[in-house]
Amino acid sequence: MYLEVLQLRSERDRAREDGAEKRSFIRLVGDAVMRVGVLVLAIYLIAIISNIAKYWLRVADHLNSVADSLDLLRSCGLNPQPAIAALTPHPIDFQVEDINPAKSLKDFASTVGSYPSKLASKTEG
């Protein structure tokens, strides 16, 4: 009887060790997959960020060259307006409009307040 109990205990211990080895192997594989995935994601994000940085450096270089050409035109005494029209896709307006936040909120509130009446008139018609 005692030998059978010892044999059952040894089988139980062996089964626990086998389960622990399987779990440790699965954990090892999971950790390796996670590390590789994080590495691939990091490389991908770095590639995206570097392309964005290159783009903004090109934009900055272009804007510096445009500013230099406008300064050159002004120093020669020429009118820079034709150059601005040629170098920019949209007209440049250097006048800043001061927008009162309270006025814009009032406009928004009046627009939202009139919306249900507009909706009711559309459904009736």
N, CA, C and O atoms as CSV, one atom per row, in Angstrom:
chain,resi,resn,atom,element,x,y,z
A,1,MET,N,N,0.822,-1.182,0.000
A,1,MET,CA,C,0.000,0.000,0.000
A,1,MET,C,C,0.872,1.254,0.000
A,1,MET,O,O,0.629,2.189,-0.764
A,2,TYR,N,N,1.884,1.267,0.858
A,2,TYR,CA,C,2.777,2.406,0.970
A,2,TYR,C,C,3.536,2.607,-0.347
A,2,TYR,O,O,3.761,3.742,-0.766
A,3,LEU,N,N,3.926,1.518,-0.990
A,3,LEU,CA,C,4.640,1.611,-2.262
A,3,LEU,C,C,3.738,2.187,-3.352
A,3,LEU,O,O,4.192,2.949,-4.206
A,4,GLU,N,N,2.478,1.823,-3.316
A,4,GLU,CA,C,1.538,2.353,-4.315
A,4,GLU,C,C,1.362,3.862,-4.139
A,4,GLU,O,O,1.299,4.603,-5.120
A,5,VAL,N,N,1.283,4.312,-2.886
A,5,VAL,CA,C,1.144,5.742,-2.607
A,5,VAL,C,C,2.393,6.484,-3.089
A,5,VAL,O,O,2.289,7.557,-3.684
A,6,LEU,N,N,3.567,5.915,-2.832
A,6,LEU,CA,C,4.808,6.547,-3.297
A,6,LEU,C,C,4.864,6.592,-4.824
A,6,LEU,O,O,5.305,7.579,-5.412
A,7,GLN,N,N,4.417,5.522,-5.444
A,7,GLN,CA,C,4.412,5.468,-6.902
A,7,GLN,C,C,3.447,6.515,-7.459
A,7,GLN,O,O,3.777,7.201,-8.426
A,8,LEU,N,N,2.255,6.648,-6.860
A,8,LEU,CA,C,1.291,7.648,-7.312
A,8,LEU,C,C,1.830,9.065,-7.106
A,8,LEU,O,O,1.633,9.937,-7.951
A,9,ARG,N,N,2.507,9.287,-5.984
A,9,ARG,CA,C,3.095,10.600,-5.732
A,9,ARG,C,C,4.189,10.925,-6.746
A,9,ARG,O,O,4.295,12.056,-7.219
A,10,SER,N,N,4.986,9.937,-7.066
A,10,SER,CA,C,6.060,10.176,-8.043
A,10,SER,C,C,5.471,10.451,-9.431
A,10,SER,O,O,5.975,11.299,-10.167
A,11,GLU,N,N,4.397,9.724,-9.785
A,11,GLU,CA,C,3.733,10.000,-11.071
A,11,GLU,C,C,3.129,11.407,-11.085
A,11,GLU,O,O,3.209,12.126,-12.082
A,12,ARG,N,N,2.519,11.783,-9.948
A,12,ARG,CA,C,1.946,13.121,-9.840
A,12,ARG,C,C,3.033,14.187,-9.969
A,12,ARG,O,O,2.833,15.185,-10.661
A,13,ASP,N,N,4.161,13.996,-9.326
A,13,ASP,CA,C,5.263,14.952,-9.397
A,13,ASP,C,C,5.815,15.057,-10.815
A,13,ASP,O,O,6.126,16.145,-11.298
A,14,ARG,N,N,5.931,13.883,-11.483
A,14,ARG,CA,C,6.394,13.871,-12.866
A,14,ARG,C,C,5.426,14.631,-13.774
A,14,ARG,O,O,5.846,15.387,-14.649
A,15,ALA,N,N,4.131,14.423,-13.556
A,15,ALA,CA,C,3.118,15.117,-14.359
A,15,ALA,C,C,3.183,16.625,-14.121
A,15,ALA,O,O,3.030,17.405,-15.061
A,16,ARG,N,N,3.404,17.035,-12.890
A,16,ARG,CA,C,3.523,18.464,-12.583
A,16,ARG,C,C,4.754,19.058,-13.272
A,16,ARG,O,O,4.690,20.158,-13.821
A,17,GLU,N,N,5.868,18.331,-13.243
A,17,GLU,CA,C,7.086,18.818,-13.891
A,17,GLU,C,C,6.899,18.928,-15.393
A,17,GLU,O,O,7.352,19.892,-16.009
A,18,ASP,N,N,6.223,17.927,-15.994
A,18,ASP,CA,C,5.965,17.979,-17.433
A,18,ASP,C,C,5.067,19.171,-17.772
A,18,ASP,O,O,5.299,19.872,-18.757
A,19,GLY,N,N,4.043,19.393,-16.947
A,19,GLY,CA,C,3.156,20.547,-17.159
A,19,GLY,C,C,3.900,21.856,-17.006
A,19,GLY,O,O,3.681,22.802,-17.762
A,20,ALA,N,N,4.790,21.904,-16.013
A,20,ALA,CA,C,5.580,23.116,-15.795
A,20,ALA,C,C,6.519,23.359,-16.971
A,20,ALA,O,O,6.713,24.500,-17.390
A,21,GLU,N,N,7.103,22.281,-17.503
A,21,GLU,CA,C,7.980,22.437,-18.666
A,21,GLU,C,C,7.190,22.924,-19.875
A,21,GLU,O,O,7.656,23.783,-20.624
A,22,LYS,N,N,5.989,22.369,-20.062
A,22,LYS,CA,C,5.169,22.804,-21.195
A,22,LYS,C,C,4.761,24.275,-21.031
A,22,LYS,O,O,4.796,25.054,-21.983
A,23,ARG,N,N,4.374,24.632,-19.802
A,23,ARG,CA,C,3.995,26.025,-19.571
A,23,ARG,C,C,5.186,26.949,-19.750
A,23,ARG,O,O,5.044,28.042,-20.300
A,24,SER,N,N,6.343,26.533,-19.300
A,24,SER,CA,C,7.520,27.388,-19.452
A,24,SER,C,C,7.909,27.516,-20.925
A,24,SER,O,O,8.371,28.573,-21.353
A,25,PHE,N,N,7.724,26.444,-21.702
A,25,PHE,CA,C,8.015,26.501,-23.134
A,25,PHE,C,C,7.032,27.445,-23.825
A,25,PHE,O,O,7.429,28.252,-24.665
A,26,ILE,N,N,5.758,27.343,-23.473
A,26,ILE,CA,C,4.749,28.228,-24.067
A,26,ILE,C,C,5.037,29.679,-23.682
A,26,ILE,O,O,4.909,30.586,-24.504
A,27,ARG,N,N,5.418,29.882,-22.452
A,27,ARG,CA,C,5.753,31.234,-21.995
A,27,ARG,C,C,6.983,31.766,-22.728
A,27,ARG,O,O,7.042,32.944,-23.083
A,28,LEU,N,N,7.954,30.899,-22.950
A,28,LEU,CA,C,9.160,31.293,-23.663
A,28,LEU,C,C,8.829,31.691,-25.097
A,28,LEU,O,O,9.317,32.705,-25.595
A,29,VAL,N,N,8.000,30.889,-25.755
A,29,VAL,CA,C,7.597,31.206,-27.131
A,29,VAL,C,C,6.796,32.511,-27.151
A,29,VAL,O,O,7.013,33.361,-28.015
A,30,GLY,N,N,5.882,32.666,-26.209
A,30,GLY,CA,C,5.091,33.894,-26.143
A,30,GLY,C,C,5.949,35.124,-25.937
A,30,GLY,O,O,5.716,36.153,-26.572
A,31,ASP,N,N,6.928,35.039,-25.067
A,31,ASP,CA,C,7.834,36.166,-24.841
A,31,ASP,C,C,8.640,36.494,-26.096
A,31,ASP,O,O,8.843,37.662,-26.427
A,32,ALA,N,N,9.094,35.454,-26.787
A,32,ALA,CA,C,9.874,35.676,-28.009
A,32,ALA,C,C,9.012,36.339,-29.085
A,32,ALA,O,O,9.470,37.259,-29.763
A,33,VAL,N,N,7.769,35.880,-29.245
A,33,VAL,CA,C,6.866,36.481,-30.227
A,33,VAL,C,C,6.590,37.933,-29.860
A,33,VAL,O,O,6.555,38.797,-30.736
A,34,MET,N,N,6.397,38.203,-28.600
A,34,MET,CA,C,6.135,39.569,-28.146
A,34,MET,C,C,7.327,40.475,-28.431
A,34,MET,O,O,7.153,41.598,-28.903
A,35,ARG,N,N,8.520,40.003,-28.151
A,35,ARG,CA,C,9.717,40.818,-28.397
A,35,ARG,C,C,9.898,41.106,-29.882
A,35,ARG,O,O,10.214,42.232,-30.265
A,36,VAL,N,N,9.699,40.095,-30.711
A,36,VAL,CA,C,9.842,40.290,-32.157
A,36,VAL,C,C,8.766,41.257,-32.657
A,36,VAL,O,O,9.045,42.130,-33.479
A,37,GLY,N,N,7.541,41.099,-32.160
A,37,GLY,CA,C,6.460,41.996,-32.573
A,37,GLY,C,C,6.722,43.433,-32.189
A,37,GLY,O,O,6.480,44.344,-32.981
A,38,VAL,N,N,7.210,43.646,-30.988
A,38,VAL,CA,C,7.524,45.007,-30.542
A,38,VAL,C,C,8.658,45.583,-31.377
A,38,VAL,O,O,8.629,46.763,-31.727
A,39,LEU,N,N,9.641,44.782,-31.697
A,39,LEU,CA,C,10.758,45.247,-32.513
A,39,LEU,C,C,10.296,45.647,-33.915
A,39,LEU,O,O,10.699,46.687,-34.436
A,40,VAL,N,N,9.452,44.816,-34.518
A,40,VAL,CA,C,8.940,45.130,-35.858
A,40,VAL,C,C,8.100,46.401,-35.811
A,40,VAL,O,O,8.221,47.252,-36.693
A,41,LEU,N,N,7.259,46.541,-34.804
A,41,LEU,CA,C,6.431,47.738,-34.670
A,41,LEU,C,C,7.290,48.978,-34.456
A,41,LEU,O,O,6.999,50.033,-35.019
A,42,ALA,N,N,8.337,48.867,-33.656
A,42,ALA,CA,C,9.222,50.007,-33.414
A,42,ALA,C,C,9.930,50.430,-34.706
A,42,ALA,O,O,10.043,51.623,-34.990
A,43,ILE,N,N,10.401,49.465,-35.479
A,43,ILE,CA,C,11.061,49.791,-36.751
A,43,ILE,C,C,10.084,50.462,-37.702
A,43,ILE,O,O,10.445,51.422,-38.383
A,44,TYR,N,N,8.855,49.970,-37.758
A,44,TYR,CA,C,7.826,50.538,-38.620
A,44,TYR,C,C,7.521,51.978,-38.218
A,44,TYR,O,O,7.445,52.857,-39.077
A,45,LEU,N,N,7.347,52.225,-36.929
A,45,LEU,CA,C,7.048,53.578,-36.465
A,45,LEU,C,C,8.215,54.530,-36.686
A,45,LEU,O,O,8.008,55.695,-37.026
A,46,ILE,N,N,9.427,54.049,-36.499
A,46,ILE,CA,C,10.606,54.892,-36.745
A,46,ILE,C,C,10.691,55.254,-38.223
A,46,ILE,O,O,11.056,56.378,-38.565
A,47,ALA,N,N,10.355,54.310,-39.104
A,47,ALA,CA,C,10.366,54.602,-40.543
A,47,ALA,C,C,9.329,55.671,-40.883
A,47,ALA,O,O,9.603,56.572,-41.675
A,48,ILE,N,N,8.160,55.575,-40.296
A,48,ILE,CA,C,7.121,56.577,-40.550
A,48,ILE,C,C,7.564,57.939,-40.038
A,48,ILE,O,O,7.437,58.940,-40.744
A,49,ILE,N,N,8.082,57.985,-38.820
A,49,ILE,CA,C,8.496,59.261,-38.230
A,49,ILE,C,C,9.649,59.879,-39.025
A,49,ILE,O,O,9.696,61.097,-39.197
A,50,SER,N,N,10.572,59.057,-39.506
A,50,SER,CA,C,11.684,59.613,-40.285
A,50,SER,C,C,11.189,60.184,-41.609
A,50,SER,O,O,11.691,61.214,-42.059
A,51,ASN,N,N,10.205,59.526,-42.247
A,51,ASN,CA,C,9.653,60.077,-43.489
A,51,ASN,C,C,8.918,61.388,-43.242
A,51,ASN,O,O,9.002,62.307,-44.057
A,52,ILE,N,N,8.205,61.484,-42.136
A,52,ILE,CA,C,7.530,62.734,-41.798
A,52,ILE,C,C,8.557,63.837,-41.537
A,52,ILE,O,O,8.370,64.974,-41.970
A,53,ALA,N,N,9.622,63.510,-40.844
A,53,ALA,CA,C,10.667,64.499,-40.574
A,53,ALA,C,C,11.324,64.970,-41.872
A,53,ALA,O,O,11.587,66.161,-42.038
A,54,LYS,N,N,11.588,64.042,-42.789
A,54,LYS,CA,C,12.165,64.435,-44.087
A,54,LYS,C,C,11.228,65.375,-44.831
A,54,LYS,O,O,11.669,66.364,-45.418
A,55,TYR,N,N,9.929,65.064,-44.805
A,55,TYR,CA,C,8.955,65.917,-45.484
A,55,TYR,C,C,8.959,67.322,-44.909
A,55,TYR,O,O,8.985,68.299,-45.657
A,56,TRP,N,N,8.934,67.433,-43.572
A,56,TRP,CA,C,8.898,68.762,-42.957
A,56,TRP,C,C,10.203,69.511,-43.180
A,56,TRP,O,O,10.194,70.739,-43.262
A,57,LEU,N,N,11.313,68.811,-43.279
A,57,LEU,CA,C,12.575,69.484,-43.600
A,57,LEU,C,C,12.547,70.033,-45.025
A,57,LEU,O,O,13.056,71.124,-45.281
A,58,ARG,N,N,11.950,69.275,-45.957
A,58,ARG,CA,C,11.818,69.772,-47.329
A,58,ARG,C,C,10.900,70.990,-47.385
A,58,ARG,O,O,11.183,71.956,-48.095
A,59,VAL,N,N,9.796,70.941,-46.630
A,59,VAL,CA,C,8.880,72.084,-46.594
A,59,VAL,C,C,9.591,73.304,-46.016
A,59,VAL,O,O,9.454,74.404,-46.552
A,60,ALA,N,N,10.338,73.131,-44.947
A,60,ALA,CA,C,11.067,74.241,-44.340
A,60,ALA,C,C,12.095,74.816,-45.311
A,60,ALA,O,O,12.259,76.034,-45.389
A,61,ASP,N,N,12.785,73.953,-46.049
A,61,ASP,CA,C,13.765,74.419,-47.019
A,61,ASP,C,C,13.085,75.216,-48.133
A,61,ASP,O,O,13.595,76.249,-48.567
A,62,HIS,N,N,11.940,74.732,-48.586
A,62,HIS,CA,C,11.200,75.440,-49.626
A,62,HIS,C,C,10.752,76.818,-49.123
A,62,HIS,O,O,10.895,77.819,-49.825
A,63,LEU,N,N,10.211,76.856,-47.906
A,63,LEU,CA,C,9.750,78.135,-47.380
A,63,LEU,C,C,10.905,79.109,-47.153
A,63,LEU,O,O,10.745,80.315,-47.336
A,64,ASN,N,N,12.059,78.593,-46.758
A,64,ASN,CA,C,13.237,79.464,-46.625
A,64,ASN,C,C,13.650,80.037,-47.975
A,64,ASN,O,O,14.005,81.212,-48.065
A,65,SER,N,N,13.607,79.229,-49.016
A,65,SER,CA,C,13.983,79.732,-50.341
A,65,SER,C,C,12.977,80.764,-50.843
A,65,SER,O,O,13.363,81.742,-51.483
A,66,VAL,N,N,11.685,80.554,-50.558
A,66,VAL,CA,C,10.674,81.541,-50.945
A,66,VAL,C,C,10.901,82.848,-50.193
A,66,VAL,O,O,10.829,83.928,-50.779
A,67,ALA,N,N,11.174,82.746,-48.894
A,67,ALA,CA,C,11.434,83.956,-48.105
A,67,ALA,C,C,12.682,84.688,-48.611
A,67,ALA,O,O,12.700,85.917,-48.673
A,68,ASP,N,N,13.713,83.938,-48.969
A,68,ASP,CA,C,14.923,84.567,-49.509
A,68,ASP,C,C,14.639,85.274,-50.822
A,68,ASP,O,O,15.135,86.377,-51.052
A,69,SER,N,N,13.849,84.655,-51.681
A,69,SER,CA,C,13.547,85.290,-52.968
A,69,SER,C,C,12.709,86.549,-52.771
A,69,SER,O,O,12.900,87.531,-53.488
A,70,LEU,N,N,11.779,86.538,-51.806
A,70,LEU,CA,C,10.994,87.746,-51.532
A,70,LEU,C,C,11.868,88.846,-50.946
A,70,LEU,O,O,11.701,90.016,-51.288
A,71,ASP,N,N,12.795,88.487,-50.070
A,71,ASP,CA,C,13.734,89.486,-49.530
A,71,ASP,C,C,14.601,90.077,-50.634
A,71,ASP,O,O,14.887,91.275,-50.625
A,72,LEU,N,N,15.016,89.255,-51.574
A,72,LEU,CA,C,15.819,89.735,-52.692
A,72,LEU,C,C,15.029,90.705,-53.560
A,72,LEU,O,O,15.555,91.727,-54.001
A,73,LEU,N,N,13.746,90.373,-53.804
A,73,LEU,CA,C,12.916,91.286,-54.592
A,73,LEU,C,C,12.739,92.622,-53.880
A,73,LEU,O,O,12.817,93.679,-54.507
A,74,ARG,N,N,12.500,92.575,-52.569
A,74,ARG,CA,C,12.334,93.828,-51.813
A,74,ARG,C,C,13.616,94.645,-51.798
A,74,ARG,O,O,13.573,95.871,-51.892
A,75,SER,N,N,14.761,93.971,-51.680
A,75,SER,CA,C,16.027,94.709,-51.644
A,75,SER,C,C,16.354,95.341,-52.991
A,75,SER,O,O,17.071,96.341,-53.046
A,76,CYS,N,N,15.838,94.772,-54.077
A,76,CYS,CA,C,16.057,95.364,-55.400
A,76,CYS,C,C,15.054,96.478,-55.693
A,76,CYS,O,O,15.170,97.174,-56.701
A,77,GLY,N,N,14.080,96.641,-54.818
A,77,GLY,CA,C,13.094,97.699,-55.022
A,77,GLY,C,C,11.924,97.272,-55.877
A,77,GLY,O,O,11.154,98.122,-56.326
A,78,LEU,N,N,11.765,95.992,-56.115
A,78,LEU,CA,C,10.663,95.505,-56.939
A,78,LEU,C,C,9.454,95.156,-56.069
A,78,LEU,O,O,9.580,94.927,-54.866
A,79,ASN,N,N,8.310,95.124,-56.688
A,79,ASN,CA,C,7.077,94.793,-55.987
A,79,ASN,C,C,7.009,93.272,-55.788
A,79,ASN,O,O,7.075,92.533,-56.770
A,80,PRO,N,N,6.878,92.784,-54.548
A,80,PRO,CA,C,6.856,91.331,-54.330
A,80,PRO,C,C,5.496,90.676,-54.577
A,80,PRO,O,O,5.392,89.451,-54.510
A,81,GLN,N,N,4.445,91.465,-54.863
A,81,GLN,CA,C,3.118,90.869,-55.033
A,81,GLN,C,C,3.051,89.877,-56.199
A,81,GLN,O,O,2.467,88.808,-56.024
A,82,PRO,N,N,3.613,90.166,-57.372
A,82,PRO,CA,C,3.573,89.151,-58.443
A,82,PRO,C,C,4.334,87.871,-58.068
A,82,PRO,O,O,3.941,86.767,-58.446
A,83,ALA,N,N,5.425,88.042,-57.321
A,83,ALA,CA,C,6.182,86.863,-56.892
A,83,ALA,C,C,5.387,86.048,-55.881
A,83,ALA,O,O,5.406,84.818,-55.919
A,84,ILE,N,N,4.691,86.728,-54.979
A,84,ILE,CA,C,3.862,86.009,-54.010
A,84,ILE,C,C,2.779,85.236,-54.743
A,84,ILE,O,O,2.498,84.087,-54.401
A,85,ALA,N,N,2.167,85.856,-55.750
A,85,ALA,CA,C,1.125,85.167,-56.521
A,85,ALA,C,C,1.691,83.967,-57.268
A,85,ALA,O,O,1.006,82.959,-57.437
A,86,ALA,N,N,2.940,84.074,-57.716
A,86,ALA,CA,C,3.541,82.964,-58.463
A,86,ALA,C,C,4.031,81.848,-57.550
A,86,ALA,O,O,4.017,80.681,-57.941
A,87,LEU,N,N,4.468,82.193,-56.333
A,87,LEU,CA,C,5.081,81.206,-55.461
A,87,LEU,C,C,4.111,80.513,-54.511
A,87,LEU,O,O,4.457,79.490,-53.920
A,88,THR,N,N,2.914,81.046,-54.355
A,88,THR,CA,C,1.969,80.444,-53.410
A,88,THR,C,C,0.697,80.041,-54.144
A,88,THR,O,O,0.280,80.728,-55.077
A,89,PRO,N,N,0.077,78.941,-53.741
A,89,PRO,CA,C,-1.145,78.504,-54.417
A,89,PRO,C,C,-2.359,79.342,-54.015
A,89,PRO,O,O,-3.334,79.404,-54.764
A,90,HIS,N,N,-2.318,79.979,-52.860
A,90,HIS,CA,C,-3.431,80.793,-52.381
A,90,HIS,C,C,-2.919,82.190,-52.088
A,90,HIS,O,O,-1.761,82.362,-51.708
A,91,PRO,N,N,-3.770,83.186,-52.262
A,91,PRO,CA,C,-3.306,84.538,-51.914
A,91,PRO,C,C,-3.056,84.661,-50.422
A,91,PRO,O,O,-3.787,84.105,-49.602
A,92,ILE,N,N,-2.017,85.394,-50.091
A,92,ILE,CA,C,-1.652,85.569,-48.693
A,92,ILE,C,C,-2.301,86.841,-48.184
A,92,ILE,O,O,-2.147,87.907,-48.781
A,93,ASP,N,N,-3.020,86.732,-47.089
A,93,ASP,CA,C,-3.638,87.881,-46.449
A,93,ASP,C,C,-2.996,88.032,-45.079
A,93,ASP,O,O,-3.217,87.210,-44.190
A,94,PHE,N,N,-2.204,89.077,-44.909
A,94,PHE,CA,C,-1.490,89.264,-43.657
A,94,PHE,C,C,-2.309,90.023,-42.630
A,94,PHE,O,O,-1.821,90.285,-41.530
A,95,GLN,N,N,-3.539,90.382,-42.959
A,95,GLN,CA,C,-4.386,91.088,-42.013
A,95,GLN,C,C,-5.071,90.060,-41.121
A,95,GLN,O,O,-5.725,89.134,-41.601
A,96,VAL,N,N,-4.909,90.242,-39.829
A,96,VAL,CA,C,-5.472,89.304,-38.862
A,96,VAL,C,C,-6.801,89.850,-38.379
A,96,VAL,O,O,-6.894,90.990,-37.923
A,97,GLU,N,N,-7.826,89.023,-38.486
A,97,GLU,CA,C,-9.135,89.431,-38.002
A,97,GLU,C,C,-9.289,88.960,-36.565
A,97,GLU,O,O,-9.048,87.797,-36.243
A,98,ASP,N,N,-9.692,89.881,-35.718
A,98,ASP,CA,C,-9.951,89.520,-34.332
A,98,ASP,C,C,-11.379,89.009,-34.237
A,98,ASP,O,O,-12.329,89.735,-34.528
A,99,ILE,N,N,-11.521,87.758,-33.827
A,99,ILE,CA,C,-12.837,87.151,-33.680
A,99,ILE,C,C,-13.163,87.138,-32.206
A,99,ILE,O,O,-12.401,86.627,-31.384
A,100,ASN,N,N,-14.295,87.702,-31.889
A,100,ASN,CA,C,-14.737,87.731,-30.512
A,100,ASN,C,C,-15.341,86.374,-30.176
A,100,ASN,O,O,-16.308,85.970,-30.822
A,101,PRO,N,N,-14.803,85.647,-29.180
A,101,PRO,CA,C,-15.344,84.325,-28.875
A,101,PRO,C,C,-16.805,84.365,-28.450
A,101,PRO,O,O,-17.561,83.438,-28.741
A,102,ALA,N,N,-17.208,85.429,-27.765
A,102,ALA,CA,C,-18.600,85.515,-27.334
A,102,ALA,C,C,-19.516,85.656,-28.546
A,102,ALA,O,O,-20.600,85.072,-28.570
A,103,LYS,N,N,-19.097,86.422,-29.551
A,103,LYS,CA,C,-19.905,86.588,-30.758
A,103,LYS,C,C,-20.023,85.266,-31.508
A,103,LYS,O,O,-21.105,84.910,-31.973
A,104,SER,N,N,-18.915,84.537,-31.627
A,104,SER,CA,C,-18.976,83.266,-32.342
A,104,SER,C,C,-19.840,82.257,-31.594
A,104,SER,O,O,-20.521,81.445,-32.222
A,105,LEU,N,N,-19.823,82.296,-30.255
A,105,LEU,CA,C,-20.691,81.408,-29.485
A,105,LEU,C,C,-22.154,81.789,-29.661
A,105,LEU,O,O,-23.022,80.919,-29.734
A,106,LYS,N,N,-22.433,83.108,-29.728
A,106,LYS,CA,C,-23.809,83.546,-29.953
A,106,LYS,C,C,-24.300,83.099,-31.330
A,106,LYS,O,O,-25.434,82.646,-31.477
A,107,ASP,N,N,-23.430,83.233,-32.339
A,107,ASP,CA,C,-23.798,82.766,-33.679
A,107,ASP,C,C,-24.070,81.270,-33.679
A,107,ASP,O,O,-25.030,80.809,-34.298
A,108,PHE,N,N,-23.234,80.517,-32.992
A,108,PHE,CA,C,-23.422,79.068,-32.919
A,108,PHE,C,C,-24.736,78.727,-32.215
A,108,PHE,O,O,-25.481,77.855,-32.660
A,109,ALA,N,N,-25.010,79.425,-31.114
A,109,ALA,CA,C,-26.244,79.155,-30.364
A,109,ALA,C,C,-27.467,79.503,-31.197
A,109,ALA,O,O,-28.464,78.781,-31.159
A,110,SER,N,N,-27.408,80.599,-31.950
A,110,SER,CA,C,-28.561,80.960,-32.784
A,110,SER,C,C,-28.744,79.957,-33.916
A,110,SER,O,O,-29.874,79.646,-34.293
A,111,THR,N,N,-27.649,79.454,-34.455
A,111,THR,CA,C,-27.748,78.440,-35.506
A,111,THR,C,C,-28.347,77.154,-34.966
A,111,THR,O,O,-29.216,76.554,-35.599
A,112,VAL,N,N,-27.884,76.731,-33.799
A,112,VAL,CA,C,-28.415,75.508,-33.192
A,112,VAL,C,C,-29.870,75.700,-32.790
A,112,VAL,O,O,-30.679,74.782,-32.930
A,113,GLY,N,N,-30.211,76.886,-32.290
A,113,GLY,CA,C,-31.586,77.160,-31.889
A,113,GLY,C,C,-32.548,77.183,-33.055
A,113,GLY,O,O,-33.708,76.799,-32.899
A,114,SER,N,N,-32.099,77.624,-34.227
A,114,SER,CA,C,-32.978,77.676,-35.392
A,114,SER,C,C,-33.046,76.340,-36.136
A,114,SER,O,O,-33.885,76.180,-37.022
A,115,TYR,N,N,-32.210,75.411,-35.808
A,115,TYR,CA,C,-32.186,74.135,-36.512
A,115,TYR,C,C,-33.481,73.325,-36.364
A,115,TYR,O,O,-33.959,72.792,-37.365
A,116,PRO,N,N,-34.071,73.206,-35.170
A,116,PRO,CA,C,-35.333,72.423,-35.073
A,116,PRO,C,C,-36.453,73.014,-35.909
A,116,PRO,O,O,-37.245,72.264,-36.480
A,117,SER,N,N,-36.547,74.355,-36.000
A,117,SER,CA,C,-37.599,74.952,-36.821
A,117,SER,C,C,-37.357,74.681,-38.301
A,117,SER,O,O,-38.305,74.454,-39.053
A,118,LYS,N,N,-36.090,74.703,-38.725
A,118,LYS,CA,C,-35.775,74.368,-40.120
A,118,LYS,C,C,-36.096,72.915,-40.413
A,118,LYS,O,O,-36.600,72.586,-41.487
A,119,LEU,N,N,-35.807,72.054,-39.465
A,119,LEU,CA,C,-36.094,70.630,-39.639
A,119,LEU,C,C,-37.588,70.375,-39.701
A,119,LEU,O,O,-38.040,69.535,-40.478
A,120,ALA,N,N,-38.366,71.092,-38.888
A,120,ALA,CA,C,-39.810,70.925,-38.896
A,120,ALA,C,C,-40.407,71.422,-40.213
A,120,ALA,O,O,-41.334,70.812,-40.746
A,121,SER,N,N,-39.880,72.526,-40.734
A,121,SER,CA,C,-40.387,73.041,-42.001
A,121,SER,C,C,-40.062,72.099,-43.154
A,121,SER,O,O,-40.841,71.995,-44.101
A,122,LYS,N,N,-38.925,71.413,-43.091
A,122,LYS,CA,C,-38.571,70.448,-44.147
A,122,LYS,C,C,-39.475,69.228,-44.090
A,122,LYS,O,O,-39.857,68.698,-45.134
A,123,THR,N,N,-39.826,68.769,-42.894
A,123,THR,CA,C,-40.668,67.574,-42.791
A,123,THR,C,C,-42.117,67.884,-43.174
A,123,THR,O,O,-42.830,66.996,-43.642
A,124,GLU,N,N,-42.566,69.141,-42.981
A,124,GLU,CA,C,-43.929,69.500,-43.346
A,124,GLU,C,C,-44.076,69.642,-44.857
A,124,GLU,O,O,-45.134,69.341,-45.409
A,125,GLY,N,N,-43.042,70.091,-45.514
A,125,GLY,CA,C,-43.106,70.383,-46.941
A,125,GLY,C,C,-42.900,69.223,-47.804
A,125,GLY,O,O,-42.933,69.351,-49.028
